[in-house]
């Protein structure tokens, strides 16, 4: 029996997706061809010069024939790519049935995937720059998660189709799960829902009023415009599901987050690498001597002032670049909770959307690097269960870091409890800082030994080996930049940093737990606080090495299902009786 011919997605009179099998958009062929051929062309262009140069040195003079062959190869590649993508487009279809999602694909080997609604955990979509201009997104369906589960992708859907797809799937999932419960709850549940929606509307009106009072600058208007931009092909769609809590990112938070962005230091390394090649580039174009003369004159006239000015200018340039990267990455940031789902979307040029069911949230991590801690800000990240990507590896999209989803990149500490309580209601009764238990004094000695004694001994041994074995040959060549006097200075700096690391780790380390939530805080120059739900801990452990047994100390760990293969949170050097009490707390109870 022949399969029905897929059609372009359409909507019925109620604004829902029409039944039947649907195609992805035909712009998939153009977008995928552009992406694939761009890589091919770059490789051919880069390889053309060295190949021609090698053949010329070998005595081959017919360069014209080689060029013709390269052009013919490019034409064949273009034709092969377009033909294969066209066949894939015609054989790919998707359908939402009464109980599951059907996806048909394959060029030579036909493949059918059926995903029951009960297994769907998240539906996300991303739009690279060119796709966003066209109003097309790549949609990904995540199931139970873990190392053996991979997300299923539907490429090249119109934005309104992807939004309707997400809404329709979760609506049918709720209908299938709650059909019997809704029949029993009756009018009481309806009245409660109306009251909840009324309170939600009041909270949203207040939040929106506060947000409007903070807006008005050019960037926020540009960010809002970019967030509302849907593309040329995307139609309109209104999600009618109520929003329980929602917030955005102010221009002040964006600019401050750029200062603490790790990309700043990455850009610094890139800039240093580029500057290391400036000499060769100037020598190649024949002006290195003049540049060298100018540099000597500047040093003679300005001296250390020139170095300070150059350093300040370089730092400002790096900071401006990181600001631009942060503005583009987090522009139009919006996070919200709709019932049992958390949704985050951001990006000025490339738009990314990610939704997470509250049932997949394993915990929350509050991170303060050195800059964030000095300024009184923090990053909030959700630890969530993730599925594998289509290539078999853990997801590495821009919305996630490791096993987590960034809930807010740079928020003032005074707002952290509010955001966590509203986005993850299970953590509303989290232990407060006044409830934290510090480690015993015996743990300070072990912390100093771990962070100071061993690294210092390794550093001293490495410097001694360098001075005895490597330095004499270097000095004998006349190279005087490195001298034996540098070693004591280096050792002193390293030992001081290691000593501070050991003391600060002990001062920051603490833990607390109540009936449902475990909190572990630790860090050295920064601080990391992990909040874990007791019901989400897969298993817990207590460990003691011989030195800990002598000091009556122990280390504890908690493993959750976050990521694709689990995430472990550890804390060292608790009193052994307190570590045993932690194990008793984790053990199942009768009411569990």
N, C-alpha and C positions, 0 to 999 in steps of 0.2 A: 504494500500500500504506500503511495507517495505521500510525503509530508506536505502539509499546507504551506503555501508560499508566504514567507515573512513579509510584514508590511512596516512602513515607517510608523513609529509610535504616535498614537492619536489619543485624544481625551473625549470622554463622553459628556453628557449634559451636566453632570454633577462635578466635573473637573477631575474625575478619576481616570486612570489609564484604561483605555479600551482593552477588552480581553483579546487573547490571541497571541501568536508569535510575532515578535518585532525585530527589526534590524537595528544595528547601530547606524550612525549617520555616515553618509558617503564621504564626508570630509576626512574620515579615517584614512582613506587611501592616500590623500594628499599629505596629511600630517605625518603619517608613518613613513611615507616615501621620503619626505624632507628630512626626517630625523635619521633614517638609515643611510640615505645617500650622502648626507653631510659628513658622516663619519668616513664613508668610502672615499669621497672626494678629498678629504683632508689627508687620508693615508696615501692616496695616489699622488697628490701634489707634493707632499713631503718626500715621498720616495722617488719622484721623477728626477729631481736634480742629482742625487747621489748615483742613481742608476746610469743616467746619461754621462756623468763625469767618469764613472768607472769604465763604461764602454769606450769612451773617447780615449782614455789612457791605454786601453787594450788594443787600440788601432781601428776601432769601428768608426767609420765616418758617415754612415747613412743615418743621421739623426732624424731626418724627415720621416723615414719609414718607422722608426721607433715611436715617434710622436703620433703617427697615424694609428699604430697598434694600441697606444695608450687611449686615444680617443675612442677607438672601436671597443676597447675593453670597458670604458665608461658607459658607452651606449648600451652594450649588452647587459651590464649590471643594472642600469636604469630600467631596461625592458623587463629583466627577470624580476626585479623588486616590484614593479608596478603590476605585473601579471600575477605574481604570487599573492600580493596584498588584495587584488581584486577578487581572486578566487576565495581567499579567506573571508573577505567581506560578504560575499554572496552565501557562504556556507555557515556564517555565524548568525545565530538568532537567540533570543531570550523570551521567556514567557513567565508571567505570574499566574499560577493556577490557584485552586481553592486552598491547597495545603502546602504548596512548596514552590520553589523557583526552578525552572528548567532552562538550561543553557546548552545549546548545540553548537559545535565548532569542529574544525579539522579540515585539512586540505586533502591529504592522502588517507589518513586514518580518521574516521569520524568519531567524535567524542560527545557523550551526553553526560551532563552533570545535573543531579537533582539535589536541591538543598531544602530540607524541611524548614518551615518557619521557626519551629522550636529550637533549631540549631543556630539560627542567625543571631549573632551577638552585636555586630557593628556593620554599618554601611557608610563608607567614607568616599570622598572623591577629591581629586586634585585637578588643577587646570594650569599647565605650563603657559608661558606668555602667549605664544601664537594661538594655542587652543582657547585661551581666555578671551582673546580678541574676537574669536569666532563664536564664543558662547558654548563651547563644548568641554566636557569633563571626562575623566577616566574614573569609573566607579569600581570600588572594591568591596566585596562581601566577605566579612570575617565570620568564621564559625567558632567552635568551642575553644580554639587556641591550643598552644602547646607545640612541641617539637614535631609532632606527626601531622599537624593540620596546617593547611596552606590556604591563604585567601584566594578567592575566585574573582577575576577581573572582567568587567564589561567595558571595553574602550569606546570612546567617541559617542557619548550621549549628550543631547542638549541639556543645558542646566536645568530647565524646568522639568524635563523628563526624569533626570536623576533625582531631583527633589520629590517628584510625585512617586517615583519608584521607592525611595526610602520611606515616605509616609505610608504608602500602600502596604508595604511588607510588614512594617511594625504595627499598623492598624490590624491587619489580618492575624498577626501573631498574638496581639492582645485579645482579639475576639476568640481565637481558638483556645487560649489559656483561661480566659475569664468568663466563658459563656455560662457555666454552671454557677459560678460565684455571683454573677450579676443577677441571675434569676432569684437567688436566695436573699440577696442584700436588700432588694426592694427600694422603698422610698427613703429609708434612713440613709442609705449610701448616697442617693441622689441629693438629699438635702445637705449632707456633709460635703459633697463635691462642689455644690453651689457656693457654700460658705467658704471653702478653700479657694475657689476661683475668685470670689469677691476680695478675699484678703490678698491673694496674689496680684490682682489688678491694682489694689491700692499700693502695694509695695513697688510694683513696676512703675506706676505713675510717679511715685516719690523718687525712685531711682532715675527715671527719665528726666524729671524736673531738675534734679541735682546735676545730671549730666549736661543738660542744656545750659545750665548756669556756668559750667566750666568750659564750654565750647566757644568758638568764635574766632580762633586764630586760623590762619591760612592753611596750615598743615592739617588740622583736624577737619576742615572743610574738604580739603583734597582727599584725605583718608576716607571720609564718609562717601564722597563721590566715587572713589575707586572701589569701595566696598559694595556700593549699590550697582556698579557697572556689571552687566550680565552678558555682554557680547552681542554680536550681530545676529546670530541664529537662535539664541536663547529666548524663549517666551517668558511670560510672567507666570508666577505661581505663588500662592499664599498658603503657608502652613498654618492651619487653624488650631493645632495643639497648643495648650496654654503653656506659658513660660513661667516657671516658679522663681527663678533668680537669674539675673543677667548683669554683666559689667563689661567695661571696655578698658582701654589703655590710654592714659592721658599723654600729651606730648612731653610733659615733664618726666614721666616714668620711662618713656621711650629714650629720651636723651640720656637719662641717668643709667639706663640699662646698657647703653653703648659703652659707657665708661668701664663697666664691669664685665664687658663681653670678652669671652676667651678669644674671639676672632681678632681682637686688637693685637694680642701677642703673636698670633699666627701671621698677621699682616706685617708685624715687625720683623719676623724671621724672613718672610718673603722679600721685604724691602732690603734687608741686609744681604740676602742672596743676589738681588738685582744690583745693588751697589758694588758687590764684589766683581761683577762683570763689566762695570762701567769703564775700568781701565783698558780692558781688551777692546771694547767697542770704540773708545776714543782713539786708541792706537790704530785700529783698523781704518778709521776715516782720516787719520793723519793729523789730528789736533791735540794729541796727548801732551806734547811738549809745551804747547801754549797753556793748556789747562794746568799743567804742573807748575809753570812759572807764575801763573795767577794765584795758585794755592800757596806758593811760597811767599808771594807778596802779601797776601791776606794774613797769613800767619805772622809775618814780620811786623805788620802794621797793627793788627788787632789782637794777636795772640790768643789767650784763653777765651776772650770775649767771642771770637769767631766760633770756637767750639761750642760754647754755651748757646749762641744764637742758632747754630746748625742743629743742635740737639733739640732745642725748643721747637724749631720749625718742623723737624721730623716727627716729634711727638704729636704736634698739632695736626699734621697731615694724617698720621695714623688714626688719631681720634676722629677726625672728620670722615675718613673712609669707614670706620666702624659705625659712626652715626648713620651714614648713608645706608650701610648694610642692615642696621637695626630698623631703620625707617621702612626699608623695602620689605624686610622679612616679617616685621610685626605690625606694619601699617594695616589699619582696619581691623585690629584684633577685637574679637568678640567671644566671650565665653558665657554659656547659659546652661541651665538645667531645666529639662522638660520632664517632669515626673521622674521616672527611673532612668533617665539618660542624661549624660553630660555631653555638650557639644562645644567644640572649639574651632574657630575659623580665623584665618589671618593671611596677610600677604597683599602688597600693593600691585606688583606686576604679576606674580604667580599666586593664584589663590588656592588655599588648602583648607579642607574641611575634614574634621575627624570627630566621630561620635563614639562614646563609650557607655555601655550599660553599667549602672551602679553595681550590679552583681559581679562585674569583672574587676572592680577596684579592690586591690588588696591592701592598700595603705597609702599614706601621703608622706612625702619627703620635703622638708623645709630646709633649703640650703642657703647658707650665708658664706660667700667667699670673703676674702679680706676686705675688699672695697665695699661690698654690700654691708658687712658687719659694722664698719666704721661709719657708714651713712645711715644705718638703722633700717635697711631694706633686706628683702629675702626673695628667693625664688621658690614657688610652690609647684611640686610635680606629683602627679598621680602615678602610683605603681599599679599597672594594669596587666591582665593576662593578654598576651599577644599571640597571633598566629604567624606562621611562616609566610614569607613573601613567595611569589610565584617561582622564584629561582631556588627556593629551598633554604634561604638564610633568614635570620631574624630581620624584621622590618628596620629600615634605616632611613625612613622619610624624615623631612624637616620638622614634622610635628612631634616626633618622639625623640627622646634621648635615652638610650639603653632600654630599660624596661618601663619607662615612664612617659607620660604625656604632660607637657608643660601647661599648667593651669594658670600661672601668672609669672612672667619672667622677672618682674621687678616691682614688688609691692611693699609698702610700708608695713613694719611689724605690727602696728596697731590694727591693721585690717586683716591680718592672717587668720585669726580665729573666726571672724565674720565670714570670710570667703569659704573656709573649710566647713563651717557649720551649715552653710546654705547649699554648698555644692555636694557635700558628702554628709547627709544627715546622721548617718551611723556614728560619726565622730564628734557629735555635738557635745557629748559629756566627756571630753578628753581631760586627762589629768593636767592640772595647772603647774606652772613652774615651781610654786611653793610646795608642791607634792613630790618633787623630784628627790631621789635618794642619791647622795654622792658616794663615790667609791671610798673604801677604808684607806687609812694613811699608809698601810702596807703596800697598797697599789701604786703609790707615788714612787716608791723605790724601784718597783718593777718597771714603771713607765720610763723613768730616767735611764735605767739600764737598757731598756729596749730601744729608746730613741736617741740616747746619748753615748753610752759606753760602746756598744757594738759598732755603730757607724763611725765613731771617732777612731776606734782601733783599726778598722778597715782603711780609713782615710790616711792614718799615720803610716800604715804598712805600704799603701800604694805610693805615698810621697817618698818614703824611704827607698823603695825600689827604684823610683824614678831618679832620685838624686844619686844613687850608687851606680846604677847600670846605664841609664839613658842620658843623664845630664852631661857627664864628661865627654862623650863623643860629640854632643851638640856644641859645647863650649869650645872644643878643640877646632871646630870649623870657623870660629870667629863670630858666631851668632850670640850676641850679648843681651838680647831682649829678656831671656829667661836666666835667672841667677839663683844660686842656692838660698838667697835671702827671701825669695818668694814663698818657699815651702812653709816656714813657720807662720807667716801671715795667713796663708791658705788654711792651715790646720786650725789656727785660732778662730777664723771666721766660721769654719764648718763646725767646730766644737761648740761655739756659742749658739749657733742656730739649732744644733741638735739638743743642747741643754734646754733652750727655750721650748723646743718642740715637746720634749718629755714633760716639762712642767705644765705647759699650756694644755696638753692632752689630758693630763690628770685633772686639771681645774675644770675643764669643759665636760668631762665624762660624767653622765648621770643617767638614771633610768627611773621609771615609775609605771605602775599599772593599776587599773581598777578592775571592775568586774568584766569589762568588755574590751579594753584598749590597753596596748603596750606602747610605751614611749621610750626610745633610746636616743640619747644625745651624746655626740662626741665630735672631735675635730681638733685641729692644731692651730693654725693661723685663722682659719674660718670655723664654721660650725655647721653640723648636719644633724637635724632632728627627724627621726623616723617614727611615724605613727602607724601602728599595725592593729587591725581588728583581730581579736582573739579567735573568732570563728573562721578567719581566713588563714591562720597559721597551719600549714600542712603537717609539720613536725618540728619539734624543738630538741635541743641537745645541751648537755653540760659536759665540759671537758676540763681536765686538770693534767698539766704536765708535772714532772717531778718537782720543779722549783715552785710551782703553784701549790702543790700538796704540802711542801714544807712551810709555806706562808699561810696555809689554810685559805687559799683563794681558788676561784674557778672562773671559767669563761662560759658564757651562754650564747646561744644562737637561735634564731627563728627563721624558718624557711617558708616562703609563700609561693604561690603559683605565678607570680608576676614574671613578665617576659615570656619566652618560649620554653625555657627549661628550668624555671624557678629562680628565685632571688633569695639570698641569705643575708640576714642582718645579724651582726655579732657585737658583743661587748665583753671586754676582757676584765679579769681581776676583780670580780665581786667576792664578797664573803661567801664561803662555800655553803653556809646555811641559807643565805639569801638566794643563792643560785638554785638550791634544792627547792626552796619555796616557789621560785619561778616555774620549775618543772611541775610542781603540784598545781599551780595556777593554770597551766596549759592543758593538763589532763582533762579528758571528757568528764562532764558532770551528768547527773541524772536528767536534768532538764535539757541537756544538749541532745 
